[in-house]
């Protein structure tokens, strides 16, 4: 049985509130879960102690028996010191895409033509 530690959404429209739950990997996001092990309130300030509340011994138990936290939950666990998250690095993501590269090349070509025209205009004068 593959088990995940993930967030289950609660709260009203535009007022999110999340429960940190242990659920079967195929269960729906807000559906059936095995156990609720904490809460996360993103509406509170980042330094507020009530923003992330976890039952630490249950989190440690589920991690020890092989439950896989989602990336967002792993970030929360990293903030509370219960798990270590390695920061990801994707340098390809920061590079401009094909159309942006074409626009940049066109702009550079246009600037080169303008500089060449200015240089010819100075030599003729």
MIVOPA-27167 format. One record per residue: x, y, z of N, C-alpha, C in turn. Coordinates in steps of 0.05 Angstrom, whole numbers, plus 32768, in hexadecimal, padded with zeros to 4 digits. Example, Ala and Ser with C-alpha at 12.3 -4.5 7.8 and 13.67 -1.06 7.14 Angstrom:
% MIVOPA-27167
<npx: 8108&npy: 7F8E&npz: 809C&capx: 80F6&capy: 7FA6&capz: 809C&cpx: 8108&cpy: 7FBE&cpz: 809C>;
<npx: 8101&npy: 7FD3&npz: 808E&capx: 8111&capy: 7FEB&capz: 808F&cpx: 8102&cpy: 8001&cpz: 809D>;
***
This chain:
% MIVOPA-27167
<npx: 8011&npy: 7FE8&npz: 8000&capx: 8000&capy: 8000&capz: 8000&cpx: 8012&cpy: 8019&cpz: 8000>;
<npx: 800F&npy: 802A&npz: 7FEC&capx: 801E&capy: 8042&capz: 7FEA&cpx: 8010&cpy: 8059&cpz: 7FF8>;
<npx: 801D&npy: 8064&npz: 800C&capx: 8011&capy: 8079&capz: 801D&cpx: 801F&cpy: 8093&cpz: 8019>;
<npx: 8010&npy: 80A9&npz: 8018&capx: 801B&capy: 80C4&capz: 8014&cpx: 8013&cpy: 80D5&cpz: 802C>;
<npx: 8025&npy: 80E8&npz: 8033&capx: 801E&capy: 80FD&capz: 8046&cpx: 8019&cpy: 8115&cpz: 8034>;
<npx: 8001&npy: 8120&npz: 8035&capx: 7FFA&capy: 8136&capz: 8023&cpx: 7FE7&cpy: 8149&cpz: 8030>;
<npx: 7FE0&npy: 815E&npz: 8021&capx: 7FCD&capy: 8172&capz: 802B&cpx: 7FB1&cpy: 816C&cpz: 8020>;
<npx: 7F9D&npy: 8170&npz: 8032&capx: 7F81&capy: 816E&capz: 802A&cpx: 7F75&cpy: 8189&cpz: 802F>;
<npx: 7F68&npy: 8194&npz: 801B&capx: 7F5E&capy: 81B0&capz: 801D&cpx: 7F44&cpy: 81B2&cpz: 802D>;
<npx: 7F43&npy: 81C6&npz: 803E&capx: 7F2A&capy: 81CD&capz: 804C&cpx: 7F27&cpy: 81EB&cpz: 804A>;
<npx: 7F15&npy: 81F6&npz: 8059&capx: 7F12&capy: 8213&capz: 8059&cpx: 7EFF&cpy: 821C&cpz: 8044>;
<npx: 7EF9&npy: 8236&npz: 8044&capx: 7EE6&capy: 8241&capz: 8031&cpx: 7EF3&cpy: 824A&cpz: 8018>;
<npx: 7EE3&npy: 8253&npz: 8005&capx: 7EED&capy: 825D&capz: 7FEC&cpx: 7F00&cpy: 8275&cpz: 7FF1>;
<npx: 7F18&npy: 8273&npz: 7FE5&capx: 7F2C&capy: 8288&capz: 7FE8&cpx: 7F37&cpy: 828B&cpz: 8004>;
<npx: 7F31&npy: 8278&npz: 8015&capx: 7F3B&capy: 8277&capz: 8031&cpx: 7F45&cpy: 825B&cpz: 8036>;
<npx: 7F5C&npy: 8253&npz: 802A&capx: 7F64&capy: 8237&capz: 802C&cpx: 7F6E&cpy: 8230&cpz: 8048>;
<npx: 7F6A&npy: 8217&npz: 804F&capx: 7F73&capy: 820B&capz: 8068&cpx: 7F78&cpy: 81EE&cpz: 8061>;
<npx: 7F8F&npy: 81E4&npz: 8069&capx: 7F97&capy: 81C9&capz: 8061&cpx: 7F9A&cpy: 81B7&cpz: 8079>;
<npx: 7F93&npy: 819E&npz: 8076&capx: 7F98&capy: 8189&capz: 8089&cpx: 7FAF&cpy: 8179&cpz: 807E>;
<npx: 7FC3&npy: 8173&npz: 808F&capx: 7FD8&capy: 8161&capz: 8087&cpx: 7FCF&cpy: 8145&cpz: 808E>;
<npx: 7FCB&npy: 8134&npz: 8079&capx: 7FBF&capy: 811A&capz: 807D&cpx: 7FD1&cpy: 8104&cpz: 8071>;
<npx: 7FCD&npy: 80EC&npz: 807B&capx: 7FDA&capy: 80D5&capz: 8070&cpx: 7FC4&cpy: 80C6&cpz: 8061>;
<npx: 7FC8&npy: 80C2&npz: 8047&capx: 7FB3&capy: 80B6&capz: 8036&cpx: 7FC0&cpy: 80A3&cpz: 8023>;
<npx: 7FAF&npy: 8090&npz: 8019&capx: 7FB7&capy: 807E&capz: 8004&cpx: 7FBD&cpy: 808F&cpz: 7FEB>;
<npx: 7FD0&npy: 8087&npz: 7FDB&capx: 7FD9&capy: 8097&capz: 7FC5&cpx: 7FC2&cpy: 809B&cpz: 7FB0>;
<npx: 7FAF&npy: 8089&npz: 7FAF&capx: 7F9A&capy: 808B&capz: 7F9B&cpx: 7F81&cpy: 8099&cpz: 7FA5>;
<npx: 7F81&npy: 80A0&npz: 7FBF&capx: 7F69&capy: 80AE&capz: 7FCA&cpx: 7F67&cpy: 80CA&cpz: 7FC0>;
<npx: 7F4F&npy: 80D5&npz: 7FBD&capx: 7F4C&capy: 80F1&capz: 7FB3&cpx: 7F58&cpy: 8105&cpz: 7FC7>;
<npx: 7F5E&npy: 811D&npz: 7FBD&capx: 7F6C&capy: 8131&capz: 7FCD&cpx: 7F5D&cpy: 8137&cpz: 7FE7>;
<npx: 7F43&npy: 813C&npz: 7FE5&capx: 7F34&capy: 8142&capz: 7FFD&cpx: 7F23&cpy: 812B&cpz: 8006>;
<npx: 7F2A&npy: 8113&npz: 7FFC&capx: 7F1A&capy: 80FB&capz: 8003&cpx: 7F24&cpy: 80ED&cpz: 801B>;
<npx: 7F21&npy: 80D2&npz: 801A&capx: 7F27&capy: 80C2&capz: 8031&cpx: 7F44&cpy: 80C2&cpz: 8038>;
<npx: 7F4B&npy: 80C2&npz: 8052&capx: 7F66&capy: 80C1&capz: 805A&cpx: 7F69&cpy: 80AF&cpz: 8072>;
<npx: 7F81&npy: 80A7&npz: 8078&capx: 7F86&capy: 8094&capz: 808E&cpx: 7F87&cpy: 80A3&cpz: 80A9>;
<npx: 7F96&npy: 80B9&npz: 80AA&capx: 7F99&capy: 80C8&capz: 80C3&cpx: 7FA0&cpy: 80E5&cpz: 80BD>;
<npx: 7F95&npy: 80F7&npz: 80CD&capx: 7F9D&capy: 8113&capz: 80CC&cpx: 7FB3&cpy: 8118&cpz: 80DF>;
<npx: 7FC9&npy: 8123&npz: 80D6&capx: 7FE1&capy: 8126&capz: 80E7&cpx: 7FE9&cpy: 8144&cpz: 80EB>;
<npx: 7FD9&npy: 8156&npz: 80E0&capx: 7FDF&capy: 8172&capz: 80E4&cpx: 7FCE&cpy: 8185&cpz: 80D4>;
<npx: 7FD4&npy: 819F&npz: 80D6&capx: 7FC6&capy: 81B3&capz: 80C7&cpx: 7FDA&cpy: 81C8&cpz: 80BC>;
<npx: 7FD1&npy: 81D5&npz: 80A7&capx: 7FE1&capy: 81EB&capz: 809B&cpx: 7FCE&cpy: 8201&cpz: 8093>;
<npx: 7FD3&npy: 8219&npz: 809D&capx: 7FC2&capy: 8230&capz: 8097&cpx: 7FD3&cpy: 8245&cpz: 8088>;
<npx: 7FD2&npy: 8245&npz: 806D&capx: 7FE2&capy: 8258&capz: 805D&cpx: 7FDA&cpy: 8275&cpz: 8060>;
<npx: 7FC3&npy: 827A&npz: 806C&capx: 7FBA&capy: 8296&capz: 806F&cpx: 7FC8&cpy: 82A4&cpz: 8085>;
<npx: 7FD5&npy: 8296&npz: 8097&capx: 7FE4&capy: 82A2&capz: 80AD&cpx: 8000&cpy: 82AA&cpz: 80A4>;
<npx: 800C&npy: 82BC&npz: 80B3&capx: 8027&capy: 82C5&capz: 80AC&cpx: 803B&cpy: 82AF&cpz: 80AF>;
<npx: 8051&npy: 82B0&npz: 80A0&capx: 8064&capy: 829A&capz: 80A0&cpx: 8071&cpy: 8295&cpz: 80BB>;
<npx: 8073&npy: 82AA&npz: 80CC&capx: 8080&capy: 82A6&capz: 80E6&cpx: 806B&cpy: 829F&cpz: 80FC>;
<npx: 8052&npy: 829C&npz: 80F5&capx: 803D&capy: 8296&capz: 8109&cpx: 8040&cpy: 8278&cpz: 8111>;
<npx: 8040&npy: 8273&npz: 812B&capx: 8044&capy: 8257&capz: 8134&cpx: 802B&cpy: 8245&cpz: 812E>;
<npx: 8014&npy: 8251&npz: 8128&capx: 7FFC&capy: 8241&capz: 8122&cpx: 7FFA&cpy: 823B&cpz: 8104>;
<npx: 800D&npy: 8244&npz: 80F4&capx: 800B&capy: 823F&capz: 80D7&cpx: 800E&cpy: 8222&cpz: 80D0>;
<npx: 8021&npy: 8214&npz: 80DD&capx: 8025&capy: 81F7&capz: 80D9&cpx: 8024&cpy: 81EA&cpz: 80F4>;
<npx: 8010&npy: 81D8&npz: 80F7&capx: 800D&capy: 81C8&capz: 810F&cpx: 800F&cpy: 81AB&cpz: 8107>;
<npx: 8022&npy: 819C&npz: 8113&capx: 8025&capy: 8180&capz: 810D&cpx: 8027&cpy: 816F&cpz: 8126>;
<npx: 801D&npy: 8157&npz: 8125&capx: 8020&capy: 8144&capz: 813A&cpx: 803A&cpy: 8135&cpz: 8134>;
<npx: 8050&npy: 813E&npz: 8141&capx: 806B&capy: 8136&capz: 813A&cpx: 806F&cpy: 8118&cpz: 813B>;
<npx: 8065&npy: 810B&npz: 8151&capx: 806B&capy: 80EE&capz: 8153&cpx: 805C&cpy: 80DE&cpz: 813E>;
<npx: 8045&npy: 80E7&npz: 8135&capx: 8036&capy: 80D9&capz: 811F&cpx: 8044&cpy: 80DE&cpz: 8104>;
<npx: 804F&npy: 80F6&npz: 8100&capx: 805E&capy: 80FB&capz: 80E7&cpx: 8076&cpy: 80E9&cpz: 80E6>;
<npx: 8085&npy: 80E8&npz: 80FC&capx: 809D&capy: 80D6&capz: 80FD&cpx: 8095&cpy: 80B9&cpz: 80F9>;
<npx: 807F&npy: 80B1&npz: 8104&capx: 8076&capy: 8095&capz: 8100&cpx: 8070&cpy: 808F&cpz: 80E3>;
<npx: 8061&npy: 80A1&npz: 80D6&capx: 805A&capy: 809C&capz: 80BA&cpx: 8072&cpy: 809D&cpz: 80A8>;
<npx: 8085&npy: 80AF&npz: 80AE&capx: 809D&capy: 80B0&capz: 809E&cpx: 80AE&cpy: 8097&cpz: 80A2>;
<npx: 80AE&npy: 808C&npz: 80BA&capx: 80BD&capy: 8074&capz: 80C0&cpx: 80B2&cpy: 805B&cpz: 80B2>;
<npx: 8098&npy: 805A&npz: 80AE&capx: 808C&capy: 8043&capz: 80A1&cpx: 808B&cpy: 8046&cpz: 8082>;
<npx: 8096&npy: 805C&npz: 8078&capx: 8098&capy: 805F&capz: 805B&cpx: 8085&cpy: 8071&cpz: 804D>;
<npx: 8075&npy: 8081&npz: 805B&capx: 8063&capy: 8094&capz: 804E&cpx: 8073&cpy: 80A9&cpz: 8040>;
<npx: 806B&npy: 80B0&npz: 8027&capx: 807A&capy: 80C3&capz: 8017&cpx: 806C&cpy: 80DE&cpz: 8018>;
<npx: 8079&npy: 80F3&npz: 8023&capx: 806D&capy: 810D&capz: 8023&cpx: 806E&cpy: 811A&cpz: 8007>;
<npx: 805A&npy: 812A&npz: 8001&capx: 805A&capy: 8139&capz: 7FE8&cpx: 806E&cpy: 8150&cpz: 7FEB>;
<npx: 8074&npy: 815D&npz: 7FD5&capx: 8088&capy: 8172&capz: 7FD6&cpx: 8080&cpy: 8189&cpz: 7FE9>;
<npx: 8067&npy: 8191&npz: 7FE9&capx: 805E&capy: 81A7&capz: 7FFA&cpx: 805F&cpy: 819E&cpz: 8017>;
<npx: 8057&npy: 8186&npz: 801D&capx: 8058&capy: 817C&capz: 8039&cpx: 8075&cpy: 8179&cpz: 8041>;
<npx: 8087&npy: 8171&npz: 802F&capx: 80A3&capy: 816F&capz: 8036&cpx: 80AF&cpy: 818A&cpz: 803D>;
<npx: 80A5&npy: 819F&npz: 802F&capx: 80AE&capy: 81BA&capz: 8036&cpx: 80A5&cpy: 81C2&cpz: 8053>;
<npx: 808C&npy: 81BA&npz: 805A&capx: 8082&capy: 81C0&capz: 8074&cpx: 8092&cpy: 81B0&cpz: 8089>;
<npx: 8098&npy: 8197&npz: 8084&capx: 80A7&capy: 8187&capz: 8096&cpx: 80C4&cpy: 8191&cpz: 8099>;
<npx: 80CF&npy: 819C&npz: 8084&capx: 80E9&capy: 81A8&capz: 8085&cpx: 80EA&cpy: 81C0&cpz: 8097>;
<npx: 80D5&npy: 81D1&npz: 8095&capx: 80D3&capy: 81E9&capz: 80A6&cpx: 80D1&cpy: 81E2&cpz: 80C3>;
<npx: 80C3&npy: 81CC&npz: 80C9&capx: 80C0&capy: 81C4&capz: 80E5&cpx: 80D7&cpy: 81B2&cpz: 80EF>;
<npx: 80E8&npy: 81AA&npz: 80DD&capx: 8100&capy: 819B&capz: 80E4&cpx: 80FB&cpy: 817D&cpz: 80E6>;
<npx: 80E5&npy: 8173&npz: 80DB&capx: 80DF&capy: 8156&capz: 80DD&cpx: 80EA&cpy: 8146&cpz: 80C5>;
<npx: 80F1&npy: 8154&npz: 80AF&capx: 80FC&capy: 8146&capz: 8098&cpx: 810E&cpy: 815A&cpz: 808A>;
<npx: 8120&npy: 8150&npz: 8079&capx: 8132&capy: 8160&capz: 806A&cpx: 812A&cpy: 8160&cpz: 804D>;
<npx: 8127&npy: 8178&npz: 8041&capx: 8120&capy: 817A&capz: 8025&cpx: 8138&cpy: 8186&cpz: 8016>;
<npx: 8140&npy: 8178&npz: 8001&capx: 8156&capy: 8183&capz: 7FF0&cpx: 814A&cpy: 8197&cpz: 7FDD>;
<npx: 8155&npy: 81AF&npz: 7FDB&capx: 814B&capy: 81C3&capz: 7FC8&cpx: 8150&cpy: 81B9&cpz: 7FAB>;
<npx: 813C&npy: 81BD&npz: 7F9B&capx: 813E&capy: 81B5&capz: 7F7F&cpx: 814A&cpy: 81CC&cpz: 7F6E>;
<npx: 8158&npy: 81C4&npz: 7F59&capx: 8165&capy: 81D8&capz: 7F48&cpx: 8161&cpy: 81D0&cpz: 7F2B>;
<npx: 8152&npy: 81E0&npz: 7F1C&capx: 814D&capy: 81DA&capz: 7F00&cpx: 8155&cpy: 81F3&cpz: 7EF0>;
<npx: 816F&npy: 81F4&npz: 7EE8&capx: 8178&capy: 820C&capz: 7ED9&cpx: 816A&cpy: 820E&cpz: 7EBD>;
<npx: 8160&npy: 81F9&npz: 7EB3&capx: 8153&capy: 81FA&capz: 7E99&cpx: 8139&cpy: 820A&cpz: 7E9A>;
<npx: 812C&npy: 820A&npz: 7EB2&capx: 8113&capy: 8218&capz: 7EB5&cpx: 8116&cpy: 8236&cpz: 7EB2>;
<npx: 812D&npy: 8241&npz: 7EBA&capx: 8131&capy: 825E&capz: 7EB9&cpx: 8139&cpy: 8268&cpz: 7E9E>;
<npx: 8140&npy: 8256&npz: 7E8C&capx: 8148&capy: 825F&capz: 7E71&cpx: 812F&cpy: 8268&cpz: 7E61>;
<npx: 8132&npy: 827C&npz: 7E50&capx: 811C&capy: 8285&capz: 7E3F&cpx: 8113&cpy: 826F&cpz: 7E2C>;
<npx: 80FA&npy: 826E&npz: 7E26&capx: 80F0&capy: 8259&capz: 7E14&cpx: 80F4&cpy: 8262&cpz: 7DF7>;
<npx: 80EB&npy: 8252&npz: 7DE4&capx: 80F2&capy: 8256&capz: 7DC7&cpx: 80E9&cpy: 8271&cpz: 7DBD>;
<npx: 80D0&npy: 8279&npz: 7DC2&capx: 80C6&capy: 8292&capz: 7DB8&cpx: 80D4&cpy: 82AA&cpz: 7DC4>;
<npx: 80DB&npy: 82A9&npz: 7DDD&capx: 80E9&capy: 82BF&capz: 7DEA&cpx: 8105&cpy: 82C1&cpz: 7DDF>;
<npx: 8112&npy: 82AA&npz: 7DD9&capx: 812C&capy: 82AB&capz: 7DCC&cpx: 812B&cpy: 82B7&cpz: 7DB0>;
<npx: 8116&npy: 82B1&npz: 7DA1&capx: 8112&capy: 82BC&capz: 7D87&cpx: 810E&cpy: 82DB&cpz: 7D88>;
<npx: 80FE&npy: 82E4&npz: 7D9C&capx: 80FA&capy: 8301&capz: 7D9F&cpx: 8113&cpy: 830F&cpz: 7DA7>;
<npx: 8123&npy: 8302&npz: 7DB9&capx: 813D&capy: 830E&capz: 7DC1&cpx: 8150&cpy: 8310&cpz: 7DA9>;
<npx: 8151&npy: 82FB&npz: 7D99&capx: 8162&capy: 82FB&capz: 7D82&cpx: 8159&cpy: 8311&cpz: 7D6E>;
<npx: 813F&npy: 8314&npz: 7D6A&capx: 8135&capy: 8329&capz: 7D58&cpx: 813B&cpy: 8344&cpz: 7D62>;
<npx: 8138&npy: 8348&npz: 7D7D&capx: 813F&capy: 8362&capz: 7D88&cpx: 815C&cpy: 8368&cpz: 7D86>;
<npx: 816E&npy: 8355&npz: 7D8A&capx: 818A&capy: 8359&capz: 7D87&cpx: 8192&cpy: 8360&cpz: 7D6A>;
<npx: 8185&npy: 8352&npz: 7D57&capx: 818A&capy: 8358&capz: 7D3B&cpx: 8181&cpy: 8374&cpz: 7D34>;
<npx: 816A&npy: 837C&npz: 7D3E&capx: 8160&capy: 8397&capz: 7D39&cpx: 8173&cpy: 83AC&cpz: 7D45>;
<npx: 817D&npy: 83A7&npz: 7D5D&capx: 818F&capy: 83BA&capz: 7D69&cpx: 81A9&cpy: 83BB&cpz: 7D5A>;
<npx: 81B3&npy: 83A5&npz: 7D4F&capx: 81CB&capy: 83A5&capz: 7D40&cpx: 81C8&cpy: 83B5&cpz: 7D26>;
<npx: 81B0&npy: 83B2&npz: 7D19&capx: 81AB&capy: 83C1&capz: 7D01&cpx: 81A9&cpy: 83DF&cpz: 7D07>;
<npx: 819D&npy: 83E6&npz: 7D1D&capx: 819B&capy: 8402&capz: 7D25&cpx: 81B6&cpy: 840E&cpz: 7D2A>;
<npx: 81C8&npy: 83FE&npz: 7D37&capx: 81E3&capy: 8408&capz: 7D3D&cpx: 81F2&cpy: 840B&cpz: 7D23>;
<npx: 81EF&npy: 83F9&npz: 7D11&capx: 81FC&capy: 83FA&capz: 7CF7&cpx: 81F3&cpy: 8412&cpz: 7CE7>;
<npx: 81D9&npy: 8417&npz: 7CE8&capx: 81CE&capy: 842F&capz: 7CDA&cpx: 81D8&cpy: 8449&cpz: 7CE6>;
<npx: 81DA&npy: 8449&npz: 7D00&capx: 81E4&capy: 8461&capz: 7D0E&cpx: 8202&cpy: 8465&cpz: 7D07>;
<npx: 8211&npy: 8450&npz: 7D05&capx: 822D&capy: 8452&capz: 7CFE&cpx: 8230&cpy: 845D&cpz: 7CE1>;
<npx: 821F&npy: 8454&npz: 7CCF&capx: 8220&capy: 845D&capz: 7CB3&cpx: 8218&cpy: 847A&cpz: 7CB2>;
<npx: 8204&npy: 8481&npz: 7CC3&capx: 81FB&capy: 849D&capz: 7CC3&cpx: 8211&cpy: 84B0&cpz: 7CCD>;
<npx: 8221&npy: 84A8&npz: 7CDF&capx: 8237&capy: 84B9&capz: 7CEA&cpx: 824E&cpy: 84BB&cpz: 7CD5>;
<npx: 8253&npy: 84A6&npz: 7CC7&capx: 8269&capy: 84A7&capz: 7CB3&cpx: 8261&cpy: 84B8&cpz: 7C9B>;
<npx: 8248&npy: 84B9&npz: 7C95&capx: 823E&capy: 84C9&capz: 7C7E&cpx: 823E&cpy: 84E7&cpz: 7C86>;
<npx: 823B&npy: 84ED&npz: 7C9F&capx: 8239&capy: 8509&capz: 7CA7&cpx: 8253&cpy: 8517&cpz: 7CA9>;
***
